[in-house]
């Protein structure tokens, strides 16, 4: 009999079906869990399910029965994986579920900003169409995607899918070499060249100590073509104070972000200060969250639990069983 505890079910939409694991089990589901509730809720649990609730060494040390942490996401930075490795706790994550939803959201932001949809919508609501006196008006520039150079930071599955869609639009995708590194080969564009020659830059890489703050004021000042910046990856990749300054100084044409450094962002944060600008779109970390993608995630989550219990663990990140 496995005791399974889902710590933050509210991170999946209510319409997403979570099927019961195949093993004999007792399942406790909590919409949200605060840090001070962790040890009590996980007491005696053999399997913990978390999306964003942190599970650190000081907590894990108090949970001797725990054998598997099933992360309901791809990113596992919420789990102390080194501690799990040392103490025989398996960690499994979700893979491949966002291959359509994140790139589609990326292009939704890209299209809306290149065509100034936010600004034109606001103008229509404000009565500018009637005041124009003709069938259309041209208060904001409209730019096509075809022919635009798209700098892609991150060459994984999502970056590759973005490049595939970009080619269908007639864009020129450029995979950036990793910042501070050279010699990746002819399929990659040097970092400085990518910054200087891209019309749009989109981020699809993980947040690590190496990538935190990888786009800051020096990078913005190197963006000679005043590109759009699209970030559907992790908020900490971009220095938010520098982003605000770059917009103030006209170093970039606009920004489409689905993530912030700390979520939700504080009301007085740089991201909230820029959120009402017509050349900025900020969405609440929902690029991953189409119904199709969420259902795929939920099904794979239970598959990971079933496979672990059956002795054939899937999607292991760290740990033993």
N, C-alpha and C positions, 0 to 999 in steps of 0.2 A: 504494500500500500504506500503510494507516494503522496506526500503532502505538497501541493503545488500552490503557490501564492503569486497572483498577478498584482503588482504594486501600483500600476498606473493605467488601468483600462481606458480611462478617458482620453488617452493619447491616440486611441483609435476611434473613428466615428461610430456612433451608436448603431448605424445600420449595417455595420460589418459583422458578419457571423463568425463567432469563435467556437469551433466544434470542440467537443469533449475529447481529451486524450484517450487513447485506446487502452492504456494500462489501468489497473485498479488505482484509484486516486481519490483524494479529497481536495477540491479546488476552492480556494478563497479568492474573491475578486474585489479589488478596491479601486475606486475611481482615481484617487490620488493618494500619495503617501508622503508624509513629512519626515524629515530625518529622525526626529525623536520617536517616531512610530515604528521604525524599521525592525529593531530587534524583537519587539513584542510580536509584530505581525509575522515575522519569519521564524519565530521560535519553533523548532522541530521540523521546519520545512526541508525537503530534499531537493526541491526545484523552485527557483525564483524566476519570475518573469518580470523584466523591467524594460522600459523604453528609455526614459530619461532619469529615473531615480538613481542617484549615485550609490554604488556599493563599494565602499572603501575598506581598507585593511582593518581599521578599528571596529567596524561593524561586522565584517566577515569573521573576525576572530571569535565573535560571540555566537556563531552559528555552526556548531560542529556537525550537524546533520546534513548540511548543504552539499549537494553533489553536482548540481548543474545550474548555471545562470543562463537562461534563454533570453537573449536580448531581442526585443521586438523592433529592431532597426539594424542598419548596416554598421553604423558607427558604434564603437564599444568603448569610447573614452570615459563613459560613466562607470566602468568597472575597473577595479584594481587587478589587472590581468597578471601582473608579476606575482602578487600574493596568491592568486588562484593557482598559478602554475606551481608554486612552491608547496601548496597544501592540497593538491589533488582535486580541485574544483574545475570542472569543465565549463567553458564559455562558448556558446554558439550564437551566431548572428544570422541575419537575413541577407540574402544576396540576389541580385538580378531583378528584383521586383520593380525598380523605378526606371527601367531602361526606356520607357516611353514617356511616363508622366513628367519627369524632371526636364528632359530635353524639350518637350512640348511647352512647359511653363517658361523655359528659357526663351523660346522663340515668341511666346506671347508677350513677354516683357520687351523683347527686342523690337517686335513689330509695332507695339503700342508706342514706344518711345521714338523710333525712327519716323513714324508717321504722325507724331504729335497728337495722338488720339485723346489723351487726357486734357490737353489744352483746348482742343477743338470742342470736346464735349462740354467743358466748362463755359466756353464762349456761347455755344448754342443755348445752354440753359440760361445764360445771362442776357439773351436777346440780341446777340451780335449779328446773327443771320438776318433778322428783320432789318436791322440798322444798315446792313451792307448794301441793300437796294438792288442786289442782283442775285443770280442763282448760286453763287459761291463767294468765298472771301479767302484771303491768303495771309492771314496774320501770323502763321507759323509754318516754317519750312517742312516739306514732306520729302523724305528720302527713301529710295528703294533699297532692298537688300541685295539685289543682283549686282555683282561686281565689287561689293564691299569686302574688305579684308577682315577676317574674323580671327583674332588671337585667342587660342584655346589654351588655358592653363590646366593641365591634367589630361593624361592620355589614356585613362582607363575606359571602362565600358561606356560611361556617360559622355566623356569627351569624344569618344569615337562616334557615338550615335549623333551627337551635336554636329560633328564634322560631316556625317552622312547627310543629315537634313540640310546643312549649309550648302553642300554641293548641289542638292536638288533645287535650291533657290538661286543657284548661279553665283554663290559667294566663293571667296578664296580662303579656305581654312588654313591656319598656321598653328601647328603645335609648338608651343614654346618650350625651349630647353629649360631645365630646372634652374631657378635663380642661383647665380653664383657658380654654376657648373658649365663646362664646355665639353665638346666632343661626343655629343649624343648621336651624331650621325646626320646624314643629309635629309632625313625625313623631319627633322626638327629645325625650328627657326631660333637663332640666338636670342636670348632674353631681351637684350637691349634693342635689337632689331624689331622684335615683336611689339615692344612698347611704342617704338617710334613710328611704326608703319601700319598699325591696326586701326580700322574704323570702329570696331567693336571689340571689346575684350570680355571674355566670359570665363568664370572660374568653376572648375570641376575637380578639385583636389582635396585631400583630407587636411584637417587642421592638426598640425604637429608643432613641436617647438621650432622646427626649421621653417615651417610655412606661416607661422603666426606673424601678422603684420607685414606680409610679403609685398603688399601694395601700400605704400606710404607716400609722403610728399615728394621724395626724390623720384619715385616712379611716376607719379602724376605729372611732374614737371618734364619728364622725358616723353610724354605722350604727345608727339608733335601734331597728330591729326585730330585732336580733341575727341577721342572716341567715347562711345557709350561704355559704361561698366556694368556688367551683369553678374550677379552673384547668387547662385542657387545652391552653394556648397556649404560653407561655414562662415559665420560673421567675423570671427577673429582673423580671417585671412586679410582683411582690409582694415587699415587704421581709420576709424570712423571720424576722428577729429580732422585728419588729413583729407578725407572724402568731402567733408563739409567745406573745408578751405578750398579744395580743388573746384568745387561747384561755384563758390563765391568768386574765385579768380578766373572762371571760364576756362580752366585747364581741360575739362571734359564736357561733353555735350549733355550728359545726363547719367542717371543711375537707376538700374532696376535690381532691387534686392529682395530676396525672400528670407534672408537670415540676418541676425544682428549678433553683436558680441555681448551675450547675456540676453536671454529670452524669457519673458517678454522684455523689451527695452524699457528703461526708466523713462518717465514722462518728459524729463529734461535732457535726455540723451541726444547726441548729435543726429542719430537717425530719425528721432521724432521731430527734431527741429527742421530737418529738410523734407519731411514726409509730405508737406502740403505744396511743395514746389511743382509746377507743371511739368518739369523735366525729370521728376523723380517718381518712381512707383515702389512702394514698400508693401509687400504682402507677408502674412503672418506664418512663415515656414510651412507653406502648404504645397510647394512644388511637387513633393513626393506623394500627395494625398488624394489622387484620383480614387474613386471607389474601386476601380479595377485593381489598381496597385495595392490598395489597403487590403483587399480580400486576398490577393496573392500573398501578401506579407503574413496575414493571419493564418492562412493555410500552411505556409512554410514554417511558421512558428510552432504549430502543433506537430508538424512532421518532424521538426528537430527534437521535440520532446519524445515523441513515439520512437524515433530512431535511437535516441540515447538509451531509453529504457530497454529497447530490444537488443542492445549491445552492438549497434552499428551506427555510431554517432555521426551526424552530418553537420557541416558548416562550423566545425570547431575552430575557434580562434586561438585559445590557450587552454591549458589544463588537461588533466587525465581523467579517466573514468574507471 
